[in-house]
């Protein structure tokens, strides 16, 4: 039976898959849910003739969550 060389430095390019969902997966899913819900709320506010502040709040939430998803995605590629 061959024994691995303890002095050999190796680096795996692919991380080992972890079973189940990680905290990052859950956060990404929640961010996507909030993006969709705020976009739908903004659309409903448009059809319902709501005040401008409702549109601004919904748009701000959508932009913040979408920006967070983009930043997390770009940081994950490093």
MOPAC internal coordinates of N, CA, C and O (Angstrom, degrees):
PM7 1SCF
backbone

  N    0.0000 0     0.00 0     0.00 0    0    0    0
  C    1.4442 1     0.00 0     0.00 0    1    0    0
  C    1.5301 1   108.31 1     0.00 0    2    1    0
  O    1.2310 1   119.95 1   -56.39 1    3    2    1
  N    1.3350 1   117.70 1   123.61 1    3    2    1
  C    1.4640 1   119.51 1  -178.03 1    5    3    2
  C    1.5250 1   111.35 1   -74.71 1    6    5    3
  O    1.2310 1   121.26 1   -36.57 1    7    6    5
  N    1.2962 1   115.20 1   143.43 1    7    6    5
  C    1.4602 1   121.44 1   177.90 1    9    7    6
  C    1.5245 1   108.87 1  -105.85 1   10    9    7
  O    1.2310 1   119.98 1   -41.32 1   11   10    9
  N    1.3240 1   117.65 1   138.68 1   11   10    9
  C    1.4633 1   118.91 1   178.49 1   13   11   10
  C    1.5296 1   110.57 1   -69.13 1   14   13   11
  O    1.2310 1   121.19 1   -33.16 1   15   14   13
  N    1.3128 1   115.34 1   146.84 1   15   14   13
  C    1.4504 1   121.52 1   178.96 1   17   15   14
  C    1.5282 1   109.11 1   -73.60 1   18   17   15
  O    1.2310 1   118.97 1   -63.90 1   19   18   17
  N    1.3475 1   119.56 1   116.10 1   19   18   17
  C    1.4686 1   120.37 1  -177.20 1   21   19   18
  C    1.5274 1   112.87 1   -70.52 1   22   21   19
  O    1.2310 1   119.72 1   165.01 1   23   22   21
  N    1.3251 1   118.14 1   -14.99 1   23   22   21
  C    1.4589 1   120.86 1  -178.27 1   25   23   22
  C    1.5245 1   113.15 1   -96.75 1   26   25   23
  O    1.2310 1   120.30 1   177.65 1   27   26   25
  N    1.3015 1   117.03 1    -2.35 1   27   26   25
  C    1.4517 1   120.76 1  -179.45 1   29   27   26
  C    1.5272 1   109.32 1   -86.15 1   30   29   27
  O    1.2310 1   121.32 1   -51.47 1   31   30   29
  N    1.3254 1   115.09 1   128.53 1   31   30   29
  C    1.4557 1   120.72 1   178.43 1   33   31   30
  C    1.5183 1   108.42 1   -95.93 1   34   33   31
  O    1.2310 1   120.87 1   -60.26 1   35   34   33
  N    1.3000 1   115.94 1   119.74 1   35   34   33
  C    1.4530 1   120.38 1   177.43 1   37   35   34
  C    1.5096 1   108.53 1  -124.52 1   38   37   35
  O    1.2310 1   121.65 1   -26.60 1   39   38   37
  N    1.3293 1   114.45 1   153.40 1   39   38   37
  C    1.4608 1   119.82 1   179.63 1   41   39   38
  C    1.5154 1   107.31 1  -133.04 1   42   41   39
  O    1.2310 1   121.16 1   -51.98 1   43   42   41
  N    1.2836 1   115.39 1   128.02 1   43   42   41
  C    1.4567 1   120.41 1   177.32 1   45   43   42
  C    1.5215 1   108.90 1   -89.77 1   46   45   43
  O    1.2310 1   120.21 1   -49.20 1   47   46   45
  N    1.3321 1   117.20 1   130.80 1   47   46   45
  C    1.4566 1   120.77 1   178.86 1   49   47   46
  C    1.5157 1   111.97 1   -75.63 1   50   49   47
  O    1.2310 1   120.52 1   153.41 1   51   50   49
  N    1.2998 1   116.62 1   -26.59 1   51   50   49
  C    1.4591 1   119.95 1  -179.24 1   53   51   50
  C    1.5183 1   109.65 1  -107.19 1   54   53   51
  O    1.2310 1   120.33 1   -49.49 1   55   54   53
  N    1.3299 1   116.98 1   130.51 1   55   54   53
  C    1.4683 1   118.25 1   176.01 1   57   55   54
  C    1.5243 1   110.15 1   -70.32 1   58   57   55
  O    1.2310 1   121.42 1   -27.36 1   59   58   57
  N    1.3004 1   114.89 1   152.64 1   59   58   57
  C    1.4540 1   118.50 1   178.93 1   61   59   58
  C    1.5271 1   109.82 1   -69.53 1   62   61   59
  O    1.2310 1   120.11 1   -43.76 1   63   62   61
  N    1.3180 1   117.40 1   136.24 1   63   62   61
  C    1.4634 1   118.92 1  -179.08 1   65   63   62
  C    1.5198 1   110.97 1   -69.02 1   66   65   63
  O    1.2310 1   121.25 1   -44.30 1   67   66   65
  N    1.3079 1   115.22 1   135.70 1   67   66   65
  C    1.4591 1   119.49 1   178.49 1   69   67   66
  C    1.5253 1   108.60 1  -101.35 1   70   69   67
  O    1.2310 1   120.02 1   -40.74 1   71   70   69
  N    1.3006 1   117.56 1   139.26 1   71   70   69
  C    1.4620 1   119.70 1  -179.99 1   73   71   70
  C    1.5224 1   110.95 1   -72.98 1   74   73   71
  O    1.2310 1   121.01 1   -35.25 1   75   74   73
  N    1.3079 1   115.68 1   144.75 1   75   74   73
  C    1.4621 1   120.22 1   176.54 1   77   75   74
  C    1.5120 1   112.90 1    80.69 1   78   77   75
  O    1.2310 1   121.55 1     4.92 1   79   78   77
  N    1.3090 1   114.64 1  -175.08 1   79   78   77
  C    1.4571 1   121.57 1  -179.30 1   81   79   78
  C    1.5185 1   110.69 1   -89.44 1   82   81   79
  O    1.2310 1   121.20 1   -38.85 1   83   82   81
  N    1.3150 1   115.30 1   141.15 1   83   82   81
  C    1.4577 1   119.70 1   174.73 1   85   83   82
  C    1.5262 1   108.96 1   -94.79 1   86   85   83
  O    1.2310 1   120.80 1    -7.20 1   87   86   85
  N    1.3092 1   116.08 1   172.80 1   87   86   85
  C    1.4516 1   120.56 1   178.50 1   89   87   86
  C    1.5256 1   111.42 1   -63.91 1   90   89   87
  O    1.2310 1   120.94 1   144.89 1   91   90   89
  N    1.3367 1   115.82 1   -35.11 1   91   90   89
  C    1.4589 1   120.18 1   178.15 1   93   91   90
  C    1.5210 1   112.46 1   -65.62 1   94   93   91
  O    1.2310 1   120.57 1   142.91 1   95   94   93
  N    1.3403 1   116.52 1   -37.09 1   95   94   93
  C    1.4664 1   120.72 1   177.59 1   97   95   94
  C    1.5228 1   111.13 1   -65.08 1   98   97   95
  O    1.2310 1   120.92 1   138.28 1   99   98   97
  N    1.3023 1   115.84 1   -41.72 1   99   98   97
  C    1.4600 1   120.16 1   179.98 1  101   99   98
  C    1.5244 1   110.25 1   -66.06 1  102  101   99
  O    1.2310 1   120.43 1   136.96 1  103  102  101
  N    1.3311 1   116.78 1   -43.04 1  103  102  101
  C    1.4632 1   120.58 1   179.34 1  105  103  102
  C    1.5250 1   110.97 1   -63.13 1  106  105  103
  O    1.2310 1   120.30 1   137.38 1  107  106  105
  N    1.3376 1   117.04 1   -42.62 1  107  106  105
  C    1.4600 1   120.25 1   178.64 1  109  107  106
  C    1.5192 1   110.88 1   -62.40 1  110  109  107
  O    1.2310 1   120.06 1   138.38 1  111  110  109
  N    1.3040 1   117.48 1   -41.62 1  111  110  109
  C    1.4656 1   120.84 1   178.35 1  113  111  110
  C    1.5255 1   111.53 1   -63.51 1  114  113  111
  O    1.2310 1   120.87 1   136.68 1  115  114  113
  N    1.3273 1   115.95 1   -43.32 1  115  114  113
  C    1.4692 1   119.40 1   178.50 1  117  115  114
  C    1.5233 1   111.85 1   -64.35 1  118  117  115
  O    1.2310 1   120.25 1   140.82 1  119  118  117
  N    1.3270 1   117.13 1   -39.18 1  119  118  117
  C    1.4586 1   119.90 1   177.92 1  121  119  118
  C    1.5224 1   111.15 1   -63.48 1  122  121  119
  O    1.2310 1   120.17 1   138.65 1  123  122  121
  N    1.3355 1   117.28 1   -41.35 1  123  122  121
  C    1.4672 1   120.05 1   177.72 1  125  123  122
  C    1.5259 1   111.28 1   -64.27 1  126  125  123
  O    1.2310 1   120.31 1   140.82 1  127  126  125
  N    1.3156 1   117.01 1   -39.18 1  127  126  125
  C    1.4685 1   120.24 1   178.48 1  129  127  126
  C    1.5228 1   110.45 1   -63.24 1  130  129  127
  O    1.2310 1   120.48 1   136.88 1  131  130  129
  N    1.3392 1   116.69 1   -43.12 1  131  130  129
  C    1.4669 1   120.20 1   179.78 1  133  131  130
  C    1.5238 1   110.60 1   -66.28 1  134  133  131
  O    1.2310 1   119.71 1   141.28 1  135  134  133
  N    1.3324 1   118.15 1   -38.72 1  135  134  133
  C    1.4659 1   121.01 1   178.07 1  137  135  134
  C    1.5264 1   110.37 1   -60.72 1  138  137  135
  O    1.2310 1   120.59 1   132.16 1  139  138  137
  N    1.3161 1   116.47 1   -47.84 1  139  138  137
  C    1.4707 1   120.08 1  -178.55 1  141  139  138
  C    1.5208 1   110.55 1   -65.51 1  142  141  139
  O    1.2310 1   120.23 1   136.79 1  143  142  141
  N    1.3454 1   117.16 1   -43.21 1  143  142  141
  C    1.4595 1   119.51 1  -178.40 1  145  143  142
  C    1.5291 1   111.73 1   -65.57 1  146  145  143
  O    1.2310 1   119.90 1   140.55 1  147  146  145
  N    1.3205 1   117.79 1   -39.45 1  147  146  145
  C    1.4619 1   119.45 1  -179.97 1  149  147  146
  C    1.5229 1   111.25 1   -71.24 1  150  149  147
  O    1.2310 1   120.06 1   146.00 1  151  150  149
  N    1.3280 1   117.49 1   -34.00 1  151  150  149
  C    1.4676 1   119.73 1   176.19 1  153  151  150
  C    1.5295 1   110.62 1   -67.09 1  154  153  151
  O    1.2310 1   120.33 1   138.87 1  155  154  153
  N    1.3236 1   116.97 1   -41.13 1  155  154  153
  C    1.4658 1   120.55 1   177.49 1  157  155  154
  C    1.5263 1   110.34 1   -66.21 1  158  157  155
  O    1.2310 1   120.27 1   140.13 1  159  158  157
  N    1.3257 1   117.09 1   -39.87 1  159  158  157
  C    1.4675 1   120.04 1   178.21 1  161  159  158
  C    1.5261 1   110.78 1   -64.21 1  162  161  159
  O    1.2310 1   120.30 1   142.13 1  163  162  161
  N    1.3213 1   117.03 1   -37.87 1  163  162  161
  C    1.4609 1   120.59 1   177.99 1  165  163  162
  C    1.5239 1   110.51 1   -66.39 1  166  165  163
  O    1.2310 1   120.36 1   139.81 1  167  166  165
  N    1.3192 1   116.92 1   -40.19 1  167  166  165
  C    1.4668 1   120.54 1   177.93 1  169  167  166
  C    1.5294 1   110.38 1   -65.79 1  170  169  167
  O    1.2310 1   120.25 1   137.71 1  171  170  169
  N    1.3314 1   117.13 1   -42.29 1  171  170  169
  C    1.4608 1   120.14 1   178.38 1  173  171  170
  C    1.5255 1   110.80 1   -64.93 1  174  173  171
  O    1.2310 1   120.41 1   143.36 1  175  174  173
  N    1.3293 1   116.82 1   -36.64 1  175  174  173
  C    1.4617 1   119.99 1   177.40 1  177  175  174
  C    1.5247 1   110.61 1   -66.18 1  178  177  175
  O    1.2310 1   120.28 1   145.85 1  179  178  177
  N    1.3129 1   117.06 1   -34.15 1  179  178  177
  C    1.4631 1   120.09 1   177.70 1  181  179  178
  C    1.5194 1   111.18 1   -65.75 1  182  181  179
  O    1.2310 1   121.04 1   134.52 1  183  182  181
  N    1.3292 1   115.62 1   -45.48 1  183  182  181
  C    1.4655 1   118.68 1   179.90 1  185  183  182
  C    1.5202 1   112.15 1   -71.74 1  186  185  183
  O    1.2310 1   120.04 1   151.95 1  187  186  185
  N    1.3022 1   117.53 1   -28.05 1  187  186  185
  C    1.4572 1   121.23 1  -178.65 1  189  187  186
  C    1.5128 1   114.15 1   -86.28 1  190  189  187
  O    1.2310 1   119.87 1   171.17 1  191  190  189
  N    1.3119 1   117.85 1    -8.83 1  191  190  189
  C    1.4590 1   120.58 1   180.00 1  193  191  190
  C    1.5110 1   113.26 1    71.82 1  194  193  191
  O    1.2310 1   120.19 1  -139.23 1  195  194  193
  N    1.3146 1   117.24 1    40.77 1  195  194  193
  C    1.4661 1   121.47 1  -178.51 1  197  195  194
  C    1.5338 1   110.55 1   -74.64 1  198  197  195
  O    1.2310 1   121.59 1    -9.82 1  199  198  197
  N    1.3200 1   114.56 1   170.18 1  199  198  197
  C    1.4605 1   120.92 1   179.08 1  201  199  198
  C    1.5295 1   110.57 1   -67.14 1  202  201  199
  O    1.2310 1   121.67 1   -15.96 1  203  202  201
  N    1.3227 1   114.40 1   164.04 1  203  202  201
  C    1.4598 1   120.38 1  -177.88 1  205  203  202
  C    1.5260 1   111.85 1   -65.05 1  206  205  203
  O    1.2310 1   119.80 1   144.64 1  207  206  205
  N    1.3159 1   117.99 1   -35.36 1  207  206  205
  C    1.4530 1   119.99 1  -177.39 1  209  207  206
  C    1.5277 1   111.84 1   -63.48 1  210  209  207
  O    1.2310 1   120.02 1   150.43 1  211  210  209
  N    1.3317 1   117.58 1   -29.57 1  211  210  209
  C    1.4760 1   120.36 1   177.37 1  213  211  210
  C    1.5235 1   109.37 1   -65.84 1  214  213  211
  O    1.2310 1   120.33 1   136.49 1  215  214  213
  N    1.3360 1   116.97 1   -43.51 1  215  214  213
  C    1.4585 1   120.88 1   178.19 1  217  215  214
  C    1.5297 1   111.12 1   -63.56 1  218  217  215
  O    1.2310 1   120.93 1   139.22 1  219  218  217
  N    1.3295 1   115.83 1   -40.78 1  219  218  217
  C    1.4592 1   119.70 1  -179.47 1  221  219  218
  C    1.5300 1   111.96 1   -65.24 1  222  221  219
  O    1.2310 1   120.58 1   138.09 1  223  222  221
  N    1.3165 1   116.50 1   -41.91 1  223  222  221
  C    1.4703 1   119.71 1   179.84 1  225  223  222
  C    1.5210 1   110.33 1   -66.13 1  226  225  223
  O    1.2310 1   120.44 1   133.96 1  227  226  225
  N    1.3168 1   116.76 1   -46.04 1  227  226  225
  C    1.4656 1   119.84 1   179.38 1  229  227  226
  C    1.5241 1   111.13 1   -62.52 1  230  229  227
  O    1.2310 1   120.37 1   138.11 1  231  230  229
  N    1.3299 1   116.89 1   -41.89 1  231  230  229
  C    1.4580 1   120.44 1   178.68 1  233  231  230
  C    1.5127 1   112.34 1   -65.93 1  234  233  231
  O    1.2310 1   120.32 1   140.11 1  235  234  233
  N    1.3256 1   116.99 1   -39.89 1  235  234  233
  C    1.4634 1   120.38 1   179.32 1  237  235  234
  C    1.5287 1   111.20 1   -65.05 1  238  237  235
  O    1.2310 1   120.57 1   138.39 1  239  238  237
  N    1.3301 1   116.51 1   -41.61 1  239  238  237
  C    1.4717 1   119.87 1   178.45 1  241  239  238
  C    1.5292 1   109.77 1   -64.14 1  242  241  239
  O    1.2310 1   120.10 1   138.12 1  243  242  241
  N    1.3222 1   117.42 1   -41.88 1  243  242  241
  C    1.4590 1   121.13 1   179.32 1  245  243  242
  C    1.5239 1   110.84 1   -62.55 1  246  245  243
  O    1.2310 1   120.45 1   134.14 1  247  246  245
  N    1.3297 1   116.75 1   -45.86 1  247  246  245
  C    1.4675 1   120.26 1  -178.80 1  249  247  246
  C    1.5232 1   111.21 1   -66.06 1  250  249  247
  O    1.2310 1   119.58 1   137.71 1  251  250  249
  N    1.3267 1   118.40 1   -42.29 1  251  250  249
  C    1.4626 1   120.98 1  -179.81 1  253  251  250
  C    1.5270 1   112.13 1   -64.27 1  254  253  251
  O    1.2310 1   120.53 1   135.15 1  255  254  253
  N    1.3185 1   116.60 1   -44.85 1  255  254  253
  C    1.4704 1   119.39 1   179.84 1  257  255  254
  C    1.5325 1   111.13 1   -69.24 1  258  257  255
  O    1.2310 1   120.59 1   139.65 1  259  258  257
  N    1.3229 1   116.48 1   -40.35 1  259  258  257
  C    1.4624 1   119.56 1   177.34 1  261  259  258
  C    1.5158 1   111.65 1   -64.39 1  262  261  259
  O    1.2310 1   120.46 1   138.46 1  263  262  261
  N    1.3237 1   116.73 1   -41.54 1  263  262  261
  C    1.4674 1   120.09 1   176.53 1  265  263  262
  C    1.5183 1   112.32 1   -63.63 1  266  265  263
  O    1.2310 1   120.58 1   141.38 1  267  266  265
  N    1.3105 1   116.50 1   -38.62 1  267  266  265
  C    1.4605 1   120.19 1   177.27 1  269  267  266
  C    1.5224 1   110.74 1   -63.89 1  270  269  267
  O    1.2310 1   120.11 1   139.51 1  271  270  269
  N    1.3235 1   117.39 1   -40.49 1  271  270  269
  C    1.4681 1   120.49 1   176.80 1  273  271  270
  C    1.5231 1   111.35 1   -62.67 1  274  273  271
  O    1.2310 1   120.06 1   138.83 1  275  274  273
  N    1.3240 1   117.48 1   -41.17 1  275  274  273
  C    1.4648 1   120.88 1   179.38 1  277  275  274
  C    1.5206 1   111.05 1   -65.56 1  278  277  275
  O    1.2310 1   120.33 1   134.39 1  279  278  277
  N    1.3235 1   116.97 1   -45.61 1  279  278  277
  C    1.4637 1   120.45 1  -179.94 1  281  279  278
  C    1.5266 1   111.25 1   -62.24 1  282  281  279
  O    1.2310 1   120.68 1   136.07 1  283  282  281
  N    1.3221 1   116.30 1   -43.93 1  283  282  281
  C    1.4721 1   119.58 1   178.84 1  285  283  282
  C    1.5213 1   111.57 1   -63.23 1  286  285  283
  O    1.2310 1   120.89 1   142.55 1  287  286  285
  N    1.3307 1   115.90 1   -37.45 1  287  286  285
  C    1.4593 1   119.40 1   179.02 1  289  287  286
  C    1.5260 1   111.17 1   -67.22 1  290  289  287
  O    1.2310 1   120.45 1   136.66 1  291  290  289
  N    1.3254 1   116.74 1   -43.34 1  291  290  289
  C    1.4700 1   119.61 1  -179.90 1  293  291  290
  C    1.5197 1   111.58 1   -67.99 1  294  293  291
  O    1.2310 1   119.51 1   142.70 1  295  294  293
  N    1.3102 1   118.54 1   -37.30 1  295  294  293
  C    1.4591 1   120.68 1   177.62 1  297  295  294
  C    1.5204 1   111.74 1   -69.40 1  298  297  295
  O    1.2310 1   120.54 1   150.42 1  299  298  297
  N    1.3216 1   116.57 1   -29.58 1  299  298  297
  C    1.4611 1   120.42 1   179.35 1  301  299  298
  C    1.5121 1   113.38 1   -71.11 1  302  301  299
  O    1.2310 1   119.98 1   161.34 1  303  302  301
  N    1.3230 1   117.65 1   -18.66 1  303  302  301
  C    1.4725 1   120.62 1  -179.46 1  305  303  302
  C    1.5009 1   112.93 1   -81.98 1  306  305  303
  O    1.2310 1   119.48 1   166.77 1  307  306  305
  N    1.3074 1   118.60 1   -13.23 1  307  306  305
  C    1.4722 1   121.24 1  -178.36 1  309  307  306
  C    1.4823 1   111.86 1   -70.88 1  310  309  307
  O    1.2310 1   120.10 1   180.00 1  311  310  309

